[in-house]
Amino acid sequence: MHTRTARWVSLALGLALVAMTVAGCTSPTPSATTGAGASVGLPSGAVVSGISTNSLGASYVSSDRGGFASSGIWVAGTGKVIVAPDLALLSLGVEAREATVAVAREQAAGAMTRVQEALKKGGVADKDIATAYFNIQPITVYEERFQGSYRYSEPKIVGYMVTNQVTVKVRALDRVGPLLDSAVAAEGDLIRVNGISFTIENPLPYAIQAREAAVRDALAKAQQFASLTNITVGKLLYITETEGTPAPQVYERAAMASFAADTTTPISGGKMEVTVTIQAAFSIP
C-alpha cells in the first residue's frame, strides 16, 4: 500500500510541474512602455529596435519583426521672409466731455467731421476710413454722505462723455506723419491717437516664399540627422503647417515723437517677418 501511494504522489507532482511549465510558456509578452504605464502602441509581435533623439530638433523610432516594419524621421522646418510693410493702420478718435449728452455728442460729431476732412484732404479715400467704436457714457463721481453715525458714498452723474474712433488705412507710408499732424491741427485737445500699426495688404506671395523656405529647412534637417546616424531618408510620410503669420505683425515698432506745431511727426514702418513653420515625417528604409 505504501508503494502504491508513493507512486500516486509522484505522478501528481509530475503533472503539476508540467502544468506550471506550460503556463509560463504561454504568458503574454509585456508591451513596450514609455514612462509610467504609457504604451508605445506597437502592433502585436513588434519589437522596438531603437528610439533616438538629437539636439537638432529631429527624432526617429524604428521597429522590425516578422515582416512588420515602422520607422520615421520627424523634423520641424521654419521659413522666414523679411519684408517692408506697405500699409499703415491708424487708430484715431475724438473725446468730448460736457454736462449734457446733447452738447457732448454735438462736439464729438463736429470734431470727427473735421478730422475726417483733414484726412481726405491729405489723400485718404473714403473707403479707407471706417468707424471702429462709438460710445456715450455718464461721468460719475462719488460724494460722501452721512446718515446719523453711518457714512457712505453716493454716485452722482456730473456729465457725459462721447467717444468716436475710426480706423484709417494709409497706403503711402511717407504720408503717415503729415496726416497725423493734420488731424491734430484740425481738432486739437479733443483728438486721441490710440495707436499705429503696419502690415502687408497682400501677404500671400510672402507666405508662399516662407513656406518654401520651411520645407527646405525640414529637408536639410532630415538629411543631416540621417548622415549623423548612418541611416537613409526615405519617402515623405507626413507634412503639415503648424504655425504661420498670414497677417504679419509689426517687426520694428513705429517711432513716434511728440506733436509739435512746426515739426512733422517722424513715423517709421521698419521691417516685418512673415514666418511659416511646418512639421514633416520621413520613412527610414
C-alpha positions, 0 to 999 in steps of 0.5 A: 500500500505504501508503494502504491501511494508513493507512486500516486504522489509522484505522478501528481507532482509530475503533472503539476510541474508540467502544468506550471511549465506550460503556463509560463510558456504561454504568458503574454509578452509585456508591451513596450512602455514609455514612462509610467504605464504609457504604451508605445502602441506597437502592433502585436509581435513588434519589437522596438529596435531603437528610439533616438533623439538629437539636439537638432530638433529631429527624432526617429523610432524604428521597429522590425519583426516578422515582416512588420516594419515602422520607422520615421524621421520627424523634423520641424522646418521654419521659413522666414521672409523679411519684408517692408510693410506697405500699409499703415493702420491708424487708430484715431478718435475724438473725446468730448466731455460736457454736462449734457449728452446733447452738447457732448455728442454735438462736439464729438460729431463736429470734431470727427467731421473735421478730422475726417476732412483733414484726412481726405484732404491729405489723400485718404479715400473714403473707403479707407476710413471706417468707424471702429467704436462709438460710445456715450457714457455718464461721468460719475463721481462719488460724494460722501454722505452721512446718515446719523453715525453711518457714512457712505458714498453716493454716485452722482452723474456730473456729465457725459462723455462721447467717444468716436474712433475710426480706423484709417488705412494709409497706403503711402507710408511717407504720408503717415506723419503729415496726416497725423499732424493734420488731424491734430491741427484740425481738432486739437485737445479733443483728438486721441491717437490710440495707436499705429500699426503696419502690415502687408495688404497682400501677404500671400506671395510672402507666405508662399516664399516662407513656406518654401523656405520651411520645407527646405529647412525640414529637408536639410534637417532630415538629411543631416540627422540621417548622415549623423546616424548612418541611416537613409531618408526615405519617402515623405510620410507626413507634412503639415503647417503648424504655425504661420503669420498670414497677417504679419505683425509689426517687426520694428515698432513705429517711432513716434515723437511728440506733436509739435506745431512746426515739426512733422511727426517722424513715423517709421514702418521698419521691417516685418517677418512673415514666418511659416513653420511646418512639421514633416515625417520621413520613412527610414528604409 
